[in-house]
Amino acid sequence: MLPQGIMVANVLEAVDADGEFLYPEVVIQIPRRATKTTTITNVLLGRCFEIPGYKVVQTGQDGARARQAFNNMASALEYAYPDETTRPFRYYRANGTERLVWDNGSVWWVVPPQARAFRGASANVIWADEAGEYDAAITAQLIEGALPLLDTVKNSQVIISGTSPATREGLLWDYLVTGRKGTEGIGIVDFSMRPDDDPTDEAVWYRVHPGLAAGLTSIATIRKRFATMKLISFQREYLCADPTSANIAAIDPEDWAATTVDEMPPVPDGNFTVAFDIHPDGQSAALALAYYTADGLPHIQLLDYRAGFSWLPAAIAKLLKEHRGLEVVFDSIGHNLAVYQTVQRMRGIPATGLRSITMKDSAAGVSLLTSSIADHALVHTADRDLDAAVTGASFRYVNDSRLFGRRGSLEDVSPLVASANALYIAAGKRHKEPVKRRGPILL
C-alpha cells in the first residue's frame, strides 16, 4: 500500500479504547489517479470478509456511474476467486439491485444518490464517492434519506470522498469545511493546494498529488494533462484546489495585517521597481513600488492613487527623470497603453524606462505576492487605498492565468495589481550595493 493509502486506512480504522471509531464521519479529498477509491474499497472489503453481517452501502455521482464503479470492483473480486465452488461470496448482477453477499452474512450493495434508495434499510457504512459532484439538492436528499440508516447501528461510519467540487456547496465541500475546523468525530484526509500556491509550479504538483510523489503516475503524464486541460480544471482534478468564487477574498485579512509595519524603511535608491495600473473603466489609477532587501525580504508601497489617469504621465516622467535606470512596469492592456504612448512622446524622458509585461507575468506577480503574504514574508505599511484593494480583491481566471479580480462592482484593485506587477520585476533584480567613495591611500 502506498503512503497516502496507509494514511487513509489509518484514519478509517482509528478506534478508541472501547473499540469504537474515533471518526464516525470521514472526509477524504485526494487528486485523481492516487488510489483514493482503491484504498477505501480495500478497507471496506476487509471488513466484509472479517466481520460477520457487515453491511456497506455505496453511492456515487449518479446511479449509472455508481453501478459501474461497483461492478468493476465486484468483477475484479471474482477474478481473484476464480473457483465459484470455493468463493466465499456471491455477486448478484441484476440491474438496479447489484450486490455482493458473503457466506458470513456481510452485504455490500450500490444505490443512486437519492433519498428513496436508502429508505427501509440499515448499514454499518455509507460511502458517498465522487461527492464533489453532488449539488445542494442531492446533498439535502442524502442527509434526509441516507444518514438515518446509521441511527440504530452501533459503531457505524460515513465516508465522504472525492476531488474538489466546482462550487462551494454540496456534501464534500460541507464536510471539508467542517473537518478543517478540527471538529471532533470528523476525520479528514485532505491533499489540496493552498490558495497562495502557484498551480503551474511542478514543486506544488509533487507536494499535493500523492500519486506523483509516490511514483504511481509520472511527471510526463501530469505535464500532458496540464498542457491539454484548462487551468481551472487542472487545478480542480489534479491539485484539488478549493472552488473559486467572485465574492471570496483572495487575501486573508489576518495574513495581511500580520505583514503590516508602522513605518517603512527608506527606499534603497537603485534597487526598486515602479508599476502602474488603471481601473478598467479609467475612473482611477495607482502607482506603486516594490523592492527586495539584501536578505531577500520583499517590500511594497503605494506611491499614489487618484481619480482618473490623466495625472499618471507626468508622475511617471518625474520618477524617470529623478531615478536613472528606473523601470516603470505596466500590463499592456486598456488605458495602460494610452499612458505608455503619452510618456513615449515626452521629450527628455528615456524611452527605455517603460517596460510592458504579459498576462502570464502579471499572474506570476499575483502568485509571488499572495505567497509572500501567506508566509508573512512581506513588508508594507497601513494604507487606506491599498488596504481597500486587498479587502476588495478576489481571483479571476483568464485561460491559464490567475489574476486579481474585483469582489464587487464598486471595488478597485488597481493598487494591488500595481504592487504585484512591481514585485514580480523586482524579484528578478540583483541587489545593488550603494557606491562607496574611495578614501585616500595612506602610505
DAHU-V353373 format. One line per field, one symbol per residue. phi: phi as a letter, one per 40 degrees, with the letter a starting at -180 (. if undefined). psi: psi as a letter, one per 30 degrees, with the letter a starting at -180 (. if undefined). burial: I if it has 24 or more other ideal C-beta (glycine too) atoms within 12 Angstrom, else O. A space follows every 10 residues. Layout:
phi=???
psi=???
burial=???
//
This chain:
phi=.cdccccccc ccccbcccgc dcbcbbbbbb cdfbgccccc dccccdcccc bdgcbbbbba dacccccccc cccccccccc bccccbccab bcbddgbcab bcccgcbbbb bccbdccccg bbacbbbbcf ccccccccdc ccccbcccdc dbbcfcabbb bibdccbcag cccdcccccc cgccgbcabb caccdccccc ccccdccccc ccccgcbccc cccccccbbc dcccdccbbf ccccacbccc bccccccccc bcaccdcccg bbbbbbabdd cgcaabbbba abcccgccbb accaaacgac ccdcccdccc ccbcgcbbba ccbfcdcccd cccccccgbd ccccbcbccc cccccccccc cccccfbaba ccadcccccc cccbbbbbfc bbbcbbcbcc cbbdcccccc cccccccccc cbcccbcccc ccc
psi=kleeeeeeee eefklafggk kfifkkkjjk llhggeeeee eeeeeeeeef jkgkkkkkla eleefeeeee eeeeeeeeef ifjfffkglk jkgkkfhklk klfgfkkjlk llikefffkg lllekkjjlh fffkaeeeee eeeefeefff egkkhlkkkk lalklflill eeeeeeeeef fgkkfjkkjj jlllffkjff jfeeeeeejf eeefgellee eeeeeefflk eeeeeeeffh kkklkfgkkf kkeeeeefgk lekklkkjkf glkkllkkke fgfllkkllk lklfggkkkl kjekjlkagf feeeeeeeee efjkgkkjkl kilbfeeeee eeeffkkgkk fgfkjkllee eeeeeeeeee eeeeghhlkl lkkeeeeeee egkaklkjcg kklkakflff ljgeeeeeee eeeeeefgkk kkkkkkkklk jk.
burial=OIOIIOIIIO IIIIOOOOOO IOIIIIIIII IIIIIIIIII IIIIIOIIIO OOOIIIIIII IOIOOIIOII IOIIOOIOOO OOOOOOOIIO IOOOOOOIII IIOOOIIIII IIIOOOIIOO IIIIIIIIII IIIIIOOIIO IIIOIIIOII OOIOOIIIII IIIIIIOOII IIIIIIIOIO OOOOOIIIII IIIIIIIIII OOOIIIOIII IIIOOIIOOO OIOOIIOOOO IIOIIIIIII IIIIOOOOII IOOOIIOOII OOOIOOIIOO IIIIIIIIII OOOIIIIIII IIIOOOIIII IIIIIIOOIO OIIOIIIOII OOIOOIIIII IIOOIIOOII OIIOOOOOIO OOIIIIIOIO IIIIIIIIII IIIIOOIIII OOIOIIIIII IIIIIIIOOI IIIIIIIOOO IIIIIIIIII IIIIIIIOIO OOOOOOOOOO OOO
//
